[in-house]
Amino acid sequence: MQNLIREFFKQKHFAVVGSFRNESKVAYRILKILRSRGYEVFPVNPRLKEVEGLTCYPHIKDIPKTVDVVDIVTPPVITETIVKECKEKSITRVWLQPGAESEEVIKFCNDNRIKAVFNHCIMVEVDKII
């Protein structure tokens, strides 16, 4: 898994899907950490228009640029929809934050050649790698 994590952090463009209601939310903190490390980050949430001065996209498919990694911070039932959107947009790397994964999601990723990091928090791993 560590080799996969290193591969993910070599990418440049991350989408973060989750709640950005306030700065204490995990997705919000991930967005800020990735930006501070120099990544281009796209927040995704259908209820918001903007986060930290960035356009917040309603869905993965709405992001007009290439996305290398999608970090998902949602309940598993929502995660299932998001990984399907990733497949439709030909995104091949997803990071499933603890609590976002399920057996169905991991199976879908495996069956559709989507590399998935799970059981690891991106906020912890970023300090180990970078």
Secondary structure, 3 states (H helix, E strand, C coil): CHHHHHHHHCCCEEEEECCCCCCCCHHHHHHHHHHHCCCEEEEECCCCCEECCEECECCHHHCCCCCCEEEECCCHHHHHHHHHHHHHCCCCEEEECCCCCCHHHHHHHHHCCCEEEECCCHHHHHHHHC
